[in-house]
Amino acid sequence: MKKLYEPELLRRQLLWGAICGLLAMVLVPLAVIWLNSLSVMPGHNASLIVRNAVLDETGWPWQGLLALELVLAFAFGATVGLAVPPMEGSGRAVAVRTVLHLAVSSALYLGLCAVCGLWPGVWQGVLLLLGLYWFAYAVVWFLRYLHWRAEIQRLREGLGLASAWATSGLVQVCPLRAYFLLAAGVELGLPPLLRLLEHGSDFPVLTGLLYPYLLLPFFGFATGWSAGKRFGVAVLYPLFCGLLTVPWVFLLYNSSALFQVWMAAVPALTGNLLGALVKRRKERHHEA
């Protein structure tokens, strides 16, 4: 942990946190404007960047609500940006740090949802909001874990304690096995779990909207980006992500849900290509 407090590294960490916080201060008002565009405005003399429903409930002036919205946005973005490398220190330290960071960021996330007029009226809705955030958190945490394992592998290779993996070529299997297993676990395990959670509901919000249009593209892009940064272009991974959606299309849905193949494969391919581009630019920089 000592290296986290070295002036240069600490300065870069704080800078990254500030950048993420400022970016969130831009994105959150834009999201509120989009949410307002989906509803009929009741005629308040308020800015479009605050929710009129929240104004009615709190009785605050719109300037005060806007200030709270921006403060929470900056705090949440900075908290995400300041997340320290999760594998530093002992296993107990990693667990404690992860739980604390998840608790703080979850509280700020729920606060943002409330200010943006997304606070549900029942506890099941609160769990749904937290579940969406925790899913994204778990995916990113696991990808950072894979990055840490890759650093250990490179050190072992440099010391001659392990043979180097082949990390080039369009067709890669062995280096990507952790990504294949993660994709199989998420895409084969999540749909039936979500269907079980929404059992008895009139409309399948979880499996009909959130999974194919939000969770699946996010997962594909995030894992594709990580794989591209580590191993370059790997066409088998996007193809694998797309094929994994097929079994549940016919077991839980019907043939009209085959679009999920593209909702998984296209984001994974996009993330993989962008990650591979970043990897290539870094390699050229080191060569220069």
Secondary structure, DSSP 8 states (H G I E B T S, - for coil): -GGGGSHHHHHHHHHHHHHHHHHHHHHHHHHHHHHHHTS-----SS-TTS-HHHHHHH---HHHHHHHHHHHHHHHHHHHHT---TTSS-HHHHHHHHHHHHHHHHHHHHHHHHHTT---SSHHHHHHHHHHHHHHHHHHHHHHHHHHHHHHHHHHHHTTSS------SS---GGGHHHHHHHHHHHHHHHHHHHHHTTT-SS-HIIIIIIIIIIHHHHHHHHHHHHHHHH---THHHHHHHHHTHHHHHHTS-GGGGGHHHHHHHHHHHHHHHHHHHHHHHHHHHH-
